Amino acid sequence: MNVAGESGPSAAGMTADGTAETPAAVPGAGMVADSGGAAGPQARTTDIVPGPGGVMTDEVGVVTGDLTLRTEYADGKVTVRVQYKDADEWYAVTGTSVTLADPAGLDAVHGVAVGLLNRPEG
């Protein structure tokens, strides 16, 4: 029953026998799967095959062949990186470190990068 002046259901937080419910711990509740929270570091990856000119990187110049492309968001910036498929080293794609005000745009940026760089037909 409700106490005079209170609103809402009278059984909220109670079990059938009238005792207070014990809150249950739910690991990972409220967390974003691949990030440190909504504004924390996030990344998307896709395997690609670039066209005949390959992909220009800051560290090693042009890379060609089967690659993995990763679009990363951290601290308000997006950076696109590539690696030879299944390798350990990642290389920044030249000219792709830019400011991104809303991390919700990461999927769109990644889609554009894949669309521009993945050219398996040449």
Phi and psi restraints in degrees (range 20) as a CNS / XPLOR table:
assign (resid 1 and name C) (resid 2 and name N)
       (resid 2 and name CA) (resid 2 and name C) 1.0 -83.9 20.0 2
assign (resid 2 and name N) (resid 2 and name CA)
       (resid 2 and name C) (resid 3 and name N) 1.0 143.7 20.0 2
assign (resid 2 and name C) (resid 3 and name N)
       (resid 3 and name CA) (resid 3 and name C) 1.0 -80.0 20.0 2
assign (resid 3 and name N) (resid 3 and name CA)
       (resid 3 and name C) (resid 4 and name N) 1.0 143.0 20.0 2
assign (resid 3 and name C) (resid 4 and name N)
       (resid 4 and name CA) (resid 4 and name C) 1.0 -51.8 20.0 2
assign (resid 4 and name N) (resid 4 and name CA)
       (resid 4 and name C) (resid 5 and name N) 1.0 132.0 20.0 2
assign (resid 4 and name C) (resid 5 and name N)
       (resid 5 and name CA) (resid 5 and name C) 1.0 91.6 20.0 2
assign (resid 5 and name N) (resid 5 and name CA)
       (resid 5 and name C) (resid 6 and name N) 1.0 -12.3 20.0 2
assign (resid 5 and name C) (resid 6 and name N)
       (resid 6 and name CA) (resid 6 and name C) 1.0 -95.9 20.0 2
assign (resid 6 and name N) (resid 6 and name CA)
       (resid 6 and name C) (resid 7 and name N) 1.0 149.5 20.0 2
assign (resid 6 and name C) (resid 7 and name N)
       (resid 7 and name CA) (resid 7 and name C) 1.0 -118.3 20.0 2
assign (resid 7 and name N) (resid 7 and name CA)
       (resid 7 and name C) (resid 8 and name N) 1.0 166.4 20.0 2
assign (resid 7 and name C) (resid 8 and name N)
       (resid 8 and name CA) (resid 8 and name C) 1.0 103.5 20.0 2
assign (resid 8 and name N) (resid 8 and name CA)
       (resid 8 and name C) (resid 9 and name N) 1.0 173.0 20.0 2
assign (resid 8 and name C) (resid 9 and name N)
       (resid 9 and name CA) (resid 9 and name C) 1.0 -68.0 20.0 2
assign (resid 9 and name N) (resid 9 and name CA)
       (resid 9 and name C) (resid 10 and name N) 1.0 145.1 20.0 2
assign (resid 9 and name C) (resid 10 and name N)
       (resid 10 and name CA) (resid 10 and name C) 1.0 -82.1 20.0 2
assign (resid 10 and name N) (resid 10 and name CA)
       (resid 10 and name C) (resid 11 and name N) 1.0 -15.4 20.0 2
assign (resid 10 and name C) (resid 11 and name N)
       (resid 11 and name CA) (resid 11 and name C) 1.0 -102.2 20.0 2
assign (resid 11 and name N) (resid 11 and name CA)
       (resid 11 and name C) (resid 12 and name N) 1.0 7.4 20.0 2
assign (resid 11 and name C) (resid 12 and name N)
       (resid 12 and name CA) (resid 12 and name C) 1.0 -59.6 20.0 2
assign (resid 12 and name N) (resid 12 and name CA)
       (resid 12 and name C) (resid 13 and name N) 1.0 128.3 20.0 2
assign (resid 12 and name C) (resid 13 and name N)
       (resid 13 and name CA) (resid 13 and name C) 1.0 78.0 20.0 2
assign (resid 13 and name N) (resid 13 and name CA)
       (resid 13 and name C) (resid 14 and name N) 1.0 10.0 20.0 2
assign (resid 13 and name C) (resid 14 and name N)
       (resid 14 and name CA) (resid 14 and name C) 1.0 -113.7 20.0 2
assign (resid 14 and name N) (resid 14 and name CA)
       (resid 14 and name C) (resid 15 and name N) 1.0 150.8 20.0 2
assign (resid 14 and name C) (resid 15 and name N)
       (resid 15 and name CA) (resid 15 and name C) 1.0 -95.2 20.0 2
assign (resid 15 and name N) (resid 15 and name CA)
       (resid 15 and name C) (resid 16 and name N) 1.0 177.0 20.0 2
assign (resid 15 and name C) (resid 16 and name N)
       (resid 16 and name CA) (resid 16 and name C) 1.0 -60.6 20.0 2
assign (resid 16 and name N) (resid 16 and name CA)
       (resid 16 and name C) (resid 17 and name N) 1.0 -31.3 20.0 2
assign (resid 16 and name C) (resid 17 and name N)
       (resid 17 and name CA) (resid 17 and name C) 1.0 -88.5 20.0 2
assign (resid 17 and name N) (resid 17 and name CA)
       (resid 17 and name C) (resid 18 and name N) 1.0 4.6 20.0 2
assign (resid 17 and name C) (resid 18 and name N)
       (resid 18 and name CA) (resid 18 and name C) 1.0 90.1 20.0 2
assign (resid 18 and name N) (resid 18 and name CA)
       (resid 18 and name C) (resid 19 and name N) 1.0 0.8 20.0 2
assign (resid 18 and name C) (resid 19 and name N)
       (resid 19 and name CA) (resid 19 and name C) 1.0 -87.9 20.0 2
assign (resid 19 and name N) (resid 19 and name CA)
       (resid 19 and name C) (resid 20 and name N) 1.0 152.9 20.0 2
assign (resid 19 and name C) (resid 20 and name N)
       (resid 20 and name CA) (resid 20 and name C) 1.0 -66.7 20.0 2
assign (resid 20 and name N) (resid 20 and name CA)
       (resid 20 and name C) (resid 21 and name N) 1.0 139.1 20.0 2
assign (resid 20 and name C) (resid 21 and name N)
       (resid 21 and name CA) (resid 21 and name C) 1.0 -71.4 20.0 2
assign (resid 21 and name N) (resid 21 and name CA)
       (resid 21 and name C) (resid 22 and name N) 1.0 142.7 20.0 2
assign (resid 21 and name C) (resid 22 and name N)
       (resid 22 and name CA) (resid 22 and name C) 1.0 -91.5 20.0 2
assign (resid 22 and name N) (resid 22 and name CA)
       (resid 22 and name C) (resid 23 and name N) 1.0 125.1 20.0 2
assign (resid 22 and name C) (resid 23 and name N)
       (resid 23 and name CA) (resid 23 and name C) 1.0 -60.4 20.0 2
assign (resid 23 and name N) (resid 23 and name CA)
       (resid 23 and name C) (resid 24 and name N) 1.0 139.8 20.0 2
assign (resid 23 and name C) (resid 24 and name N)
       (resid 24 and name CA) (resid 24 and name C) 1.0 -97.9 20.0 2
assign (resid 24 and name N) (resid 24 and name CA)
       (resid 24 and name C) (resid 25 and name N) 1.0 138.6 20.0 2
assign (resid 24 and name C) (resid 25 and name N)
       (resid 25 and name CA) (resid 25 and name C) 1.0 -76.6 20.0 2
assign (resid 25 and name N) (resid 25 and name CA)
       (resid 25 and name C) (resid 26 and name N) 1.0 133.4 20.0 2
assign (resid 25 and name C) (resid 26 and name N)
       (resid 26 and name CA) (resid 26 and name C) 1.0 -122.3 20.0 2
assign (resid 26 and name N) (resid 26 and name CA)
       (resid 26 and name C) (resid 27 and name N) 1.0 99.2 20.0 2
assign (resid 26 and name C) (resid 27 and name N)
       (resid 27 and name CA) (resid 27 and name C) 1.0 -57.1 20.0 2
assign (resid 27 and name N) (resid 27 and name CA)
       (resid 27 and name C) (resid 28 and name N) 1.0 133.8 20.0 2
assign (resid 27 and name C) (resid 28 and name N)
       (resid 28 and name CA) (resid 28 and name C) 1.0 79.9 20.0 2
assign (resid 28 and name N) (resid 28 and name CA)
       (resid 28 and name C) (resid 29 and name N) 1.0 -0.4 20.0 2
assign (resid 28 and name C) (resid 29 and name N)
       (resid 29 and name CA) (resid 29 and name C) 1.0 -60.5 20.0 2
assign (resid 29 and name N) (resid 29 and name CA)
       (resid 29 and name C) (resid 30 and name N) 1.0 130.8 20.0 2
assign (resid 29 and name C) (resid 30 and name N)
       (resid 30 and name CA) (resid 30 and name C) 1.0 81.8 20.0 2
assign (resid 30 and name N) (resid 30 and name CA)
       (resid 30 and name C) (resid 31 and name N) 1.0 6.6 20.0 2
assign (resid 30 and name C) (resid 31 and name N)
       (resid 31 and name CA) (resid 31 and name C) 1.0 -99.3 20.0 2
assign (resid 31 and name N) (resid 31 and name CA)
       (resid 31 and name C) (resid 32 and name N) 1.0 148.9 20.0 2
assign (resid 31 and name C) (resid 32 and name N)
       (resid 32 and name CA) (resid 32 and name C) 1.0 -86.6 20.0 2
assign (resid 32 and name N) (resid 32 and name CA)
       (resid 32 and name C) (resid 33 and name N) 1.0 131.9 20.0 2
assign (resid 32 and name C) (resid 33 and name N)
       (resid 33 and name CA) (resid 33 and name C) 1.0 -55.1 20.0 2
assign (resid 33 and name N) (resid 33 and name CA)
       (resid 33 and name C) (resid 34 and name N) 1.0 -41.7 20.0 2
assign (resid 33 and name C) (resid 34 and name N)
       (resid 34 and name CA) (resid 34 and name C) 1.0 -116.7 20.0 2
assign (resid 34 and name N) (resid 34 and name CA)
       (resid 34 and name C) (resid 35 and name N) 1.0 30.8 20.0 2
assign (resid 34 and name C) (resid 35 and name N)
       (resid 35 and name CA) (resid 35 and name C) 1.0 -147.6 20.0 2
assign (resid 35 and name N) (resid 35 and name CA)
       (resid 35 and name C) (resid 36 and name N) 1.0 176.7 20.0 2
assign (resid 35 and name C) (resid 36 and name N)
       (resid 36 and name CA) (resid 36 and name C) 1.0 -94.2 20.0 2
assign (resid 36 and name N) (resid 36 and name CA)
       (resid 36 and name C) (resid 37 and name N) 1.0 30.5 20.0 2
assign (resid 36 and name C) (resid 37 and name N)
       (resid 37 and name CA) (resid 37 and name C) 1.0 118.6 20.0 2
assign (resid 37 and name N) (resid 37 and name CA)
       (resid 37 and name C) (resid 38 and name N) 1.0 177.1 20.0 2
assign (resid 37 and name C) (resid 38 and name N)
       (resid 38 and name CA) (resid 38 and name C) 1.0 -59.1 20.0 2
assign (resid 38 and name N) (resid 38 and name CA)
       (resid 38 and name C) (resid 39 and name N) 1.0 -33.7 20.0 2
assign (resid 38 and name C) (resid 39 and name N)
       (resid 39 and name CA) (resid 39 and name C) 1.0 -106.3 20.0 2
assign (resid 39 and name N) (resid 39 and name CA)
       (resid 39 and name C) (resid 40 and name N) 1.0 3.2 20.0 2
assign (resid 39 and name C) (resid 40 and name N)
       (resid 40 and name CA) (resid 40 and name C) 1.0 -79.3 20.0 2
assign (resid 40 and name N) (resid 40 and name CA)
       (resid 40 and name C) (resid 41 and name N) 1.0 -176.6 20.0 2
assign (resid 40 and name C) (resid 41 and name N)
       (resid 41 and name CA) (resid 41 and name C) 1.0 -59.7 20.0 2
assign (resid 41 and name N) (resid 41 and name CA)
       (resid 41 and name C) (resid 42 and name N) 1.0 136.8 20.0 2
assign (resid 41 and name C) (resid 42 and name N)
       (resid 42 and name CA) (resid 42 and name C) 1.0 -141.5 20.0 2
assign (resid 42 and name N) (resid 42 and name CA)
       (resid 42 and name C) (resid 43 and name N) 1.0 157.6 20.0 2
assign (resid 42 and name C) (resid 43 and name N)
       (resid 43 and name CA) (resid 43 and name C) 1.0 -153.2 20.0 2
assign (resid 43 and name N) (resid 43 and name CA)
       (resid 43 and name C) (resid 44 and name N) 1.0 151.9 20.0 2
assign (resid 43 and name C) (resid 44 and name N)
       (resid 44 and name CA) (resid 44 and name C) 1.0 -128.8 20.0 2
assign (resid 44 and name N) (resid 44 and name CA)
       (resid 44 and name C) (resid 45 and name N) 1.0 141.6 20.0 2
assign (resid 44 and name C) (resid 45 and name N)
       (resid 45 and name CA) (resid 45 and name C) 1.0 -131.4 20.0 2
assign (resid 45 and name N) (resid 45 and name CA)
       (resid 45 and name C) (resid 46 and name N) 1.0 147.7 20.0 2
assign (resid 45 and name C) (resid 46 and name N)
       (resid 46 and name CA) (resid 46 and name C) 1.0 -150.3 20.0 2
assign (resid 46 and name N) (resid 46 and name CA)
       (resid 46 and name C) (resid 47 and name N) 1.0 137.7 20.0 2
assign (resid 46 and name C) (resid 47 and name N)
       (resid 47 and name CA) (resid 47 and name C) 1.0 -77.6 20.0 2
assign (resid 47 and name N) (resid 47 and name CA)
       (resid 47 and name C) (resid 48 and name N) 1.0 137.4 20.0 2
assign (resid 47 and name C) (resid 48 and name N)
       (resid 48 and name CA) (resid 48 and name C) 1.0 -136.5 20.0 2
assign (resid 48 and name N) (resid 48 and name CA)
       (resid 48 and name C) (resid 49 and name N) 1.0 163.3 20.0 2
assign (resid 48 and name C) (resid 49 and name N)
       (resid 49 and name CA) (resid 49 and name C) 1.0 -128.8 20.0 2
assign (resid 49 and name N) (resid 49 and name CA)
       (resid 49 and name C) (resid 50 and name N) 1.0 109.8 20.0 2
assign (resid 49 and name C) (resid 50 and name N)
       (resid 50 and name CA) (resid 50 and name C) 1.0 -73.0 20.0 2
assign (resid 50 and name N) (resid 50 and name CA)
       (resid 50 and name C) (resid 51 and name N) 1.0 165.3 20.0 2
assign (resid 50 and name C) (resid 51 and name N)
       (resid 51 and name CA) (resid 51 and name C) 1.0 -68.7 20.0 2
assign (resid 51 and name N) (resid 51 and name CA)
       (resid 51 and name C) (resid 52 and name N) 1.0 -175.4 20.0 2
assign (resid 51 and name C) (resid 52 and name N)
       (resid 52 and name CA) (resid 52 and name C) 1.0 -56.7 20.0 2
assign (resid 52 and name N) (resid 52 and name CA)
       (resid 52 and name C) (resid 53 and name N) 1.0 -27.8 20.0 2
assign (resid 52 and name C) (resid 53 and name N)
       (resid 53 and name CA) (resid 53 and name C) 1.0 -82.4 20.0 2
assign (resid 53 and name N) (resid 53 and name CA)
       (resid 53 and name C) (resid 54 and name N) 1.0 -7.2 20.0 2
assign (resid 53 and name C) (resid 54 and name N)
       (resid 54 and name CA) (resid 54 and name C) 1.0 70.5 20.0 2
assign (resid 54 and name N) (resid 54 and name CA)
       (resid 54 and name C) (resid 55 and name N) 1.0 -160.8 20.0 2
assign (resid 54 and name C) (resid 55 and name N)
       (resid 55 and name CA) (resid 55 and name C) 1.0 -123.1 20.0 2
assign (resid 55 and name N) (resid 55 and name CA)
       (resid 55 and name C) (resid 56 and name N) 1.0 126.5 20.0 2
assign (resid 55 and name C) (resid 56 and name N)
       (resid 56 and name CA) (resid 56 and name C) 1.0 -80.1 20.0 2
assign (resid 56 and name N) (resid 56 and name CA)
       (resid 56 and name C) (resid 57 and name N) 1.0 129.9 20.0 2
assign (resid 56 and name C) (resid 57 and name N)
       (resid 57 and name CA) (resid 57 and name C) 1.0 -120.0 20.0 2
assign (resid 57 and name N) (resid 57 and name CA)
       (resid 57 and name C) (resid 58 and name N) 1.0 156.9 20.0 2
assign (resid 57 and name C) (resid 58 and name N)
       (resid 58 and name CA) (resid 58 and name C) 1.0 -69.3 20.0 2
assign (resid 58 and name N) (resid 58 and name CA)
       (resid 58 and name C) (resid 59 and name N) 1.0 -35.7 20.0 2
assign (resid 58 and name C) (resid 59 and name N)
       (resid 59 and name CA) (resid 59 and name C) 1.0 -85.7 20.0 2
assign (resid 59 and name N) (resid 59 and name CA)
       (resid 59 and name C) (resid 60 and name N) 1.0 -40.8 20.0 2
assign (resid 59 and name C) (resid 60 and name N)
       (resid 60 and name CA) (resid 60 and name C) 1.0 -128.7 20.0 2
assign (resid 60 and name N) (resid 60 and name CA)
       (resid 60 and name C) (resid 61 and name N) 1.0 9.4 20.0 2
assign (resid 60 and name C) (resid 61 and name N)
       (resid 61 and name CA) (resid 61 and name C) 1.0 80.8 20.0 2
assign (resid 61 and name N) (resid 61 and name CA)
       (resid 61 and name C) (resid 62 and name N) 1.0 -141.8 20.0 2
assign (resid 61 and name C) (resid 62 and name N)
       (resid 62 and name CA) (resid 62 and name C) 1.0 -79.8 20.0 2
assign (resid 62 and name N) (resid 62 and name CA)
       (resid 62 and name C) (resid 63 and name N) 1.0 134.7 20.0 2
assign (resid 62 and name C) (resid 63 and name N)
       (resid 63 and name CA) (resid 63 and name C) 1.0 -119.3 20.0 2
assign (resid 63 and name N) (resid 63 and name CA)
       (resid 63 and name C) (resid 64 and name N) 1.0 143.9 20.0 2
assign (resid 63 and name C) (resid 64 and name N)
       (resid 64 and name CA) (resid 64 and name C) 1.0 -133.9 20.0 2
assign (resid 64 and name N) (resid 64 and name CA)
       (resid 64 and name C) (resid 65 and name N) 1.0 173.2 20.0 2
assign (resid 64 and name C) (resid 65 and name N)
       (resid 65 and name CA) (resid 65 and name C) 1.0 91.6 20.0 2
assign (resid 65 and name N) (resid 65 and name CA)
       (resid 65 and name C) (resid 66 and name N) 1.0 -163.4 20.0 2
assign (resid 65 and name C) (resid 66 and name N)
       (resid 66 and name CA) (resid 66 and name C) 1.0 -72.0 20.0 2
assign (resid 66 and name N) (resid 66 and name CA)
       (resid 66 and name C) (resid 67 and name N) 1.0 120.9 20.0 2
assign (resid 66 and name C) (resid 67 and name N)
       (resid 67 and name CA) (resid 67 and name C) 1.0 -127.1 20.0 2
assign (resid 67 and name N) (resid 67 and name CA)
       (resid 67 and name C) (resid 68 and name N) 1.0 161.6 20.0 2
assign (resid 67 and name C) (resid 68 and name N)
       (resid 68 and name CA) (resid 68 and name C) 1.0 -114.2 20.0 2
assign (resid 68 and name N) (resid 68 and name CA)
       (resid 68 and name C) (resid 69 and name N) 1.0 130.6 20.0 2
assign (resid 68 and name C) (resid 69 and name N)
       (resid 69 and name CA) (resid 69 and name C) 1.0 -105.7 20.0 2
assign (resid 69 and name N) (resid 69 and name CA)
       (resid 69 and name C) (resid 70 and name N) 1.0 132.5 20.0 2
assign (resid 69 and name C) (resid 70 and name N)
       (resid 70 and name CA) (resid 70 and name C) 1.0 -126.5 20.0 2
assign (resid 70 and name N) (resid 70 and name CA)
       (resid 70 and name C) (resid 71 and name N) 1.0 126.8 20.0 2
assign (resid 70 and name C) (resid 71 and name N)
       (resid 71 and name CA) (resid 71 and name C) 1.0 -105.5 20.0 2
assign (resid 71 and name N) (resid 71 and name CA)
       (resid 71 and name C) (resid 72 and name N) 1.0 120.0 20.0 2
assign (resid 71 and name C) (resid 72 and name N)
       (resid 72 and name CA) (resid 72 and name C) 1.0 -112.7 20.0 2
assign (resid 72 and name N) (resid 72 and name CA)
       (resid 72 and name C) (resid 73 and name N) 1.0 140.5 20.0 2
assign (resid 72 and name C) (resid 73 and name N)
       (resid 73 and name CA) (resid 73 and name C) 1.0 -120.4 20.0 2
assign (resid 73 and name N) (resid 73 and name CA)
       (resid 73 and name C) (resid 74 and name N) 1.0 125.9 20.0 2
assign (resid 73 and name C) (resid 74 and name N)
       (resid 74 and name CA) (resid 74 and name C) 1.0 -157.4 20.0 2
assign (resid 74 and name N) (resid 74 and name CA)
       (resid 74 and name C) (resid 75 and name N) 1.0 138.6 20.0 2
assign (resid 74 and name C) (resid 75 and name N)
       (resid 75 and name CA) (resid 75 and name C) 1.0 52.5 20.0 2
assign (resid 75 and name N) (resid 75 and name CA)
       (resid 75 and name C) (resid 76 and name N) 1.0 39.0 20.0 2
assign (resid 75 and name C) (resid 76 and name N)
       (resid 76 and name CA) (resid 76 and name C) 1.0 79.7 20.0 2
assign (resid 76 and name N) (resid 76 and name CA)
       (resid 76 and name C) (resid 77 and name N) 1.0 8.6 20.0 2
assign (resid 76 and name C) (resid 77 and name N)
       (resid 77 and name CA) (resid 77 and name C) 1.0 -126.7 20.0 2
assign (resid 77 and name N) (resid 77 and name CA)
       (resid 77 and name C) (resid 78 and name N) 1.0 149.5 20.0 2
assign (resid 77 and name C) (resid 78 and name N)
       (resid 78 and name CA) (resid 78 and name C) 1.0 -112.0 20.0 2
assign (resid 78 and name N) (resid 78 and name CA)
       (resid 78 and name C) (resid 79 and name N) 1.0 137.3 20.0 2
assign (resid 78 and name C) (resid 79 and name N)
       (resid 79 and name CA) (resid 79 and name C) 1.0 -132.9 20.0 2
assign (resid 79 and name N) (resid 79 and name CA)
       (resid 79 and name C) (resid 80 and name N) 1.0 135.1 20.0 2
assign (resid 79 and name C) (resid 80 and name N)
       (resid 80 and name CA) (resid 80 and name C) 1.0 -102.8 20.0 2
assign (resid 80 and name N) (resid 80 and name CA)
       (resid 80 and name C) (resid 81 and name N) 1.0 130.5 20.0 2
assign (resid 80 and name C) (resid 81 and name N)
       (resid 81 and name CA) (resid 81 and name C) 1.0 -127.8 20.0 2
assign (resid 81 and name N) (resid 81 and name CA)
       (resid 81 and name C) (resid 82 and name N) 1.0 156.3 20.0 2
assign (resid 81 and name C) (resid 82 and name N)
       (resid 82 and name CA) (resid 82 and name C) 1.0 -131.8 20.0 2
assign (resid 82 and name N) (resid 82 and name CA)
       (resid 82 and name C) (resid 83 and name N) 1.0 157.8 20.0 2
assign (resid 82 and name C) (resid 83 and name N)
       (resid 83 and name CA) (resid 83 and name C) 1.0 -143.9 20.0 2
assign (resid 83 and name N) (resid 83 and name CA)
       (resid 83 and name C) (resid 84 and name N) 1.0 154.0 20.0 2
assign (resid 83 and name C) (resid 84 and name N)
       (resid 84 and name CA) (resid 84 and name C) 1.0 -63.3 20.0 2
assign (resid 84 and name N) (resid 84 and name CA)
       (resid 84 and name C) (resid 85 and name N) 1.0 136.4 20.0 2
assign (resid 84 and name C) (resid 85 and name N)
       (resid 85 and name CA) (resid 85 and name C) 1.0 -50.4 20.0 2
assign (resid 85 and name N) (resid 85 and name CA)
       (resid 85 and name C) (resid 86 and name N) 1.0 128.3 20.0 2
assign (resid 85 and name C) (resid 86 and name N)
       (resid 86 and name CA) (resid 86 and name C) 1.0 69.6 20.0 2
assign (resid 86 and name N) (resid 86 and name CA)
       (resid 86 and name C) (resid 87 and name N) 1.0 11.6 20.0 2
assign (resid 86 and name C) (resid 87 and name N)
       (resid 87 and name CA) (resid 87 and name C) 1.0 -85.7 20.0 2
assign (resid 87 and name N) (resid 87 and name CA)
       (resid 87 and name C) (resid 88 and name N) 1.0 174.2 20.0 2
assign (resid 87 and name C) (resid 88 and name N)
       (resid 88 and name CA) (resid 88 and name C) 1.0 -94.9 20.0 2
assign (resid 88 and name N) (resid 88 and name CA)
       (resid 88 and name C) (resid 89 and name N) 1.0 -32.1 20.0 2
assign (resid 88 and name C) (resid 89 and name N)
       (resid 89 and name CA) (resid 89 and name C) 1.0 -84.5 20.0 2
assign (resid 89 and name N) (resid 89 and name CA)
       (resid 89 and name C) (resid 90 and name N) 1.0 138.0 20.0 2
assign (resid 89 and name C) (resid 90 and name N)
       (resid 90 and name CA) (resid 90 and name C) 1.0 -111.1 20.0 2
assign (resid 90 and name N) (resid 90 and name CA)
       (resid 90 and name C) (resid 91 and name N) 1.0 144.0 20.0 2
assign (resid 90 and name C) (resid 91 and name N)
       (resid 91 and name CA) (resid 91 and name C) 1.0 -124.8 20.0 2
assign (resid 91 and name N) (resid 91 and name CA)
       (resid 91 and name C) (resid 92 and name N) 1.0 135.0 20.0 2
assign (resid 91 and name C) (resid 92 and name N)
       (resid 92 and name CA) (resid 92 and name C) 1.0 -71.9 20.0 2
assign (resid 92 and name N) (resid 92 and name CA)
       (resid 92 and name C) (resid 93 and name N) 1.0 128.8 20.0 2
assign (resid 92 and name C) (resid 93 and name N)
       (resid 93 and name CA) (resid 93 and name C) 1.0 -71.9 20.0 2
assign (resid 93 and name N) (resid 93 and name CA)
       (resid 93 and name C) (resid 94 and name N) 1.0 126.4 20.0 2
assign (resid 93 and name C) (resid 94 and name N)
       (resid 94 and name CA) (resid 94 and name C) 1.0 -54.6 20.0 2
assign (resid 94 and name N) (resid 94 and name CA)
       (resid 94 and name C) (resid 95 and name N) 1.0 129.7 20.0 2
assign (resid 94 and name C) (resid 95 and name N)
       (resid 95 and name CA) (resid 95 and name C) 1.0 79.3 20.0 2
assign (resid 95 and name N) (resid 95 and name CA)
       (resid 95 and name C) (resid 96 and name N) 1.0 16.6 20.0 2
assign (resid 95 and name C) (resid 96 and name N)
       (resid 96 and name CA) (resid 96 and name C) 1.0 -112.2 20.0 2
assign (resid 96 and name N) (resid 96 and name CA)
       (resid 96 and name C) (resid 97 and name N) 1.0 10.2 20.0 2
assign (resid 96 and name C) (resid 97 and name N)
       (resid 97 and name CA) (resid 97 and name C) 1.0 -93.4 20.0 2
assign (resid 97 and name N) (resid 97 and name CA)
       (resid 97 and name C) (resid 98 and name N) 1.0 107.0 20.0 2
assign (resid 97 and name C) (resid 98 and name N)
       (resid 98 and name CA) (resid 98 and name C) 1.0 -136.9 20.0 2
assign (resid 98 and name N) (resid 98 and name CA)
       (resid 98 and name C) (resid 99 and name N) 1.0 160.7 20.0 2
assign (resid 98 and name C) (resid 99 and name N)
       (resid 99 and name CA) (resid 99 and name C) 1.0 -74.8 20.0 2
assign (resid 99 and name N) (resid 99 and name CA)
       (resid 99 and name C) (resid 100 and name N) 1.0 138.3 20.0 2
assign (resid 99 and name C) (resid 100 and name N)
       (resid 100 and name CA) (resid 100 and name C) 1.0 -133.7 20.0 2
assign (resid 100 and name N) (resid 100 and name CA)
       (resid 100 and name C) (resid 101 and name N) 1.0 108.9 20.0 2
assign (resid 100 and name C) (resid 101 and name N)
       (resid 101 and name CA) (resid 101 and name C) 1.0 -65.2 20.0 2
assign (resid 101 and name N) (resid 101 and name CA)
       (resid 101 and name C) (resid 102 and name N) 1.0 -36.2 20.0 2
assign (resid 101 and name C) (resid 102 and name N)
       (resid 102 and name CA) (resid 102 and name C) 1.0 -119.5 20.0 2
assign (resid 102 and name N) (resid 102 and name CA)
       (resid 102 and name C) (resid 103 and name N) 1.0 116.9 20.0 2
assign (resid 102 and name C) (resid 103 and name N)
       (resid 103 and name CA) (resid 103 and name C) 1.0 -61.4 20.0 2
assign (resid 103 and name N) (resid 103 and name CA)
       (resid 103 and name C) (resid 104 and name N) 1.0 -15.6 20.0 2
assign (resid 103 and name C) (resid 104 and name N)
       (resid 104 and name CA) (resid 104 and name C) 1.0 -64.5 20.0 2
assign (resid 104 and name N) (resid 104 and name CA)
       (resid 104 and name C) (resid 105 and name N) 1.0 -17.6 20.0 2
assign (resid 104 and name C) (resid 105 and name N)
       (resid 105 and name CA) (resid 105 and name C) 1.0 -82.0 20.0 2
assign (resid 105 and name N) (resid 105 and name CA)
       (resid 105 and name C) (resid 106 and name N) 1.0 -1.7 20.0 2
assign (resid 105 and name C) (resid 106 and name N)
       (resid 106 and name CA) (resid 106 and name C) 1.0 -58.7 20.0 2
assign (resid 106 and name N) (resid 106 and name CA)
       (resid 106 and name C) (resid 107 and name N) 1.0 -43.7 20.0 2
assign (resid 106 and name C) (resid 107 and name N)
       (resid 107 and name CA) (resid 107 and name C) 1.0 -61.2 20.0 2
assign (resid 107 and name N) (resid 107 and name CA)
       (resid 107 and name C) (resid 108 and name N) 1.0 -40.7 20.0 2
assign (resid 107 and name C) (resid 108 and name N)
       (resid 108 and name CA) (resid 108 and name C) 1.0 -65.8 20.0 2
assign (resid 108 and name N) (resid 108 and name CA)
       (resid 108 and name C) (resid 109 and name N) 1.0 -44.4 20.0 2
assign (resid 108 and name C) (resid 109 and name N)
       (resid 109 and name CA) (resid 109 and name C) 1.0 -62.3 20.0 2
assign (resid 109 and name N) (resid 109 and name CA)
       (resid 109 and name C) (resid 110 and name N) 1.0 -43.6 20.0 2
assign (resid 109 and name C) (resid 110 and name N)
       (resid 110 and name CA) (resid 110 and name C) 1.0 -62.2 20.0 2
assign (resid 110 and name N) (resid 110 and name CA)
       (resid 110 and name C) (resid 111 and name N) 1.0 -42.9 20.0 2
assign (resid 110 and name C) (resid 111 and name N)
       (resid 111 and name CA) (resid 111 and name C) 1.0 -60.3 20.0 2
assign (resid 111 and name N) (resid 111 and name CA)
       (resid 111 and name C) (resid 112 and name N) 1.0 -40.6 20.0 2
assign (resid 111 and name C) (resid 112 and name N)
       (resid 112 and name CA) (resid 112 and name C) 1.0 -65.8 20.0 2
assign (resid 112 and name N) (resid 112 and name CA)
       (resid 112 and name C) (resid 113 and name N) 1.0 -44.4 20.0 2
assign (resid 112 and name C) (resid 113 and name N)
       (resid 113 and name CA) (resid 113 and name C) 1.0 -61.4 20.0 2
assign (resid 113 and name N) (resid 113 and name CA)
       (resid 113 and name C) (resid 114 and name N) 1.0 -44.4 20.0 2
assign (resid 113 and name C) (resid 114 and name N)
       (resid 114 and name CA) (resid 114 and name C) 1.0 -62.8 20.0 2
assign (resid 114 and name N) (resid 114 and name CA)
       (resid 114 and name C) (resid 115 and name N) 1.0 -44.5 20.0 2
assign (resid 114 and name C) (resid 115 and name N)
       (resid 115 and name CA) (resid 115 and name C) 1.0 -60.3 20.0 2
assign (resid 115 and name N) (resid 115 and name CA)
       (resid 115 and name C) (resid 116 and name N) 1.0 -35.9 20.0 2
assign (resid 115 and name C) (resid 116 and name N)
       (resid 116 and name CA) (resid 116 and name C) 1.0 -80.2 20.0 2
assign (resid 116 and name N) (resid 116 and name CA)
       (resid 116 and name C) (resid 117 and name N) 1.0 -36.2 20.0 2
assign (resid 116 and name C) (resid 117 and name N)
       (resid 117 and name CA) (resid 117 and name C) 1.0 -98.1 20.0 2
assign (resid 117 and name N) (resid 117 and name CA)
       (resid 117 and name C) (resid 118 and name N) 1.0 -23.0 20.0 2
assign (resid 117 and name C) (resid 118 and name N)
       (resid 118 and name CA) (resid 118 and name C) 1.0 -86.1 20.0 2
assign (resid 118 and name N) (resid 118 and name CA)
       (resid 118 and name C) (resid 119 and name N) 1.0 106.5 20.0 2
assign (resid 118 and name C) (resid 119 and name N)
       (resid 119 and name CA) (resid 119 and name C) 1.0 -133.6 20.0 2
assign (resid 119 and name N) (resid 119 and name CA)
       (resid 119 and name C) (resid 120 and name N) 1.0 63.7 20.0 2
assign (resid 119 and name C) (resid 120 and name N)
       (resid 120 and name CA) (resid 120 and name C) 1.0 -63.5 20.0 2
assign (resid 120 and name N) (resid 120 and name CA)
       (resid 120 and name C) (resid 121 and name N) 1.0 -19.9 20.0 2
assign (resid 120 and name C) (resid 121 and name N)
       (resid 121 and name CA) (resid 121 and name C) 1.0 -90.0 20.0 2
assign (resid 121 and name N) (resid 121 and name CA)
       (resid 121 and name C) (resid 122 and name N) 1.0 -2.6 20.0 2
